[in-house]
Amino acid sequence: MKWAARPVGFHNEYIFKKILGLGDEELAELTAKGVIGKWADRPGARPPADWDGRAGAAW
């Protein structure tokens, strides 16, 4: 087992788009401002390079 849980920010797109109803533009703007982010934004907190991040995704 590589990971016990999904990495930080894994569900951002689902939550912000599907549940909160934000569009691609709004999501991109929040990401650019640093309001939201993912594990790749944090040095040392990234999953392995070969991990695709989609295996087992609910959407």
C-alpha positions in Angstrom: 0.0 0.0 0.0 1.5 3.3 -1.1 -1.0 5.6 0.6 -3.5 5.2 3.5 -5.6 8.2 2.3 -5.9 10.5 -0.7 -3.3 13.3 -0.7 -4.2 16.8 0.3 -6.3 18.6 -2.3 -7.2 15.4 -4.2 -10.9 16.1 -4.0 -10.7 19.9 -4.6 -12.1 19.7 -8.2 -15.0 17.5 -7.1 -15.9 19.7 -4.1 -15.5 23.1 -5.8 -17.2 22.1 -9.1 -19.8 19.5 -8.4 -20.8 20.5 -4.9 -20.2 24.3 -4.8 -20.9 24.9 -8.5 -17.8 26.9 -9.4 -16.7 27.0 -13.0 -13.3 26.2 -14.5 -12.4 29.9 -14.6 -13.2 30.5 -11.0 -11.3 27.4 -9.9 -8.3 28.5 -11.9 -8.4 31.9 -10.4 -8.5 30.5 -6.8 -5.7 28.2 -7.6 -3.6 31.0 -9.1 -4.2 33.2 -6.0 -3.0 30.3 -3.8 -6.4 30.0 -2.1 -6.6 26.3 -2.9 -3.9 23.9 -3.8 -2.8 20.3 -4.0 0.0 18.2 -2.6 2.3 19.3 -5.5 2.2 22.8 -4.1 4.0 21.6 -0.9 7.6 20.5 -1.2 8.1 17.0 0.3 4.4 16.2 0.4 4.1 14.8 -3.1 3.0 11.3 -4.0 5.4 9.0 -5.9 6.1 10.1 -9.5 4.3 7.0 -11.0 1.1 7.6 -9.1 -1.6 8.8 -11.5 -4.1 10.2 -8.9 -7.1 8.8 -10.7 -7.1 5.2 -9.7 -10.3 4.7 -7.6 -11.6 8.2 -8.1 -15.3 8.6 -7.6 -15.9 10.8 -10.6 
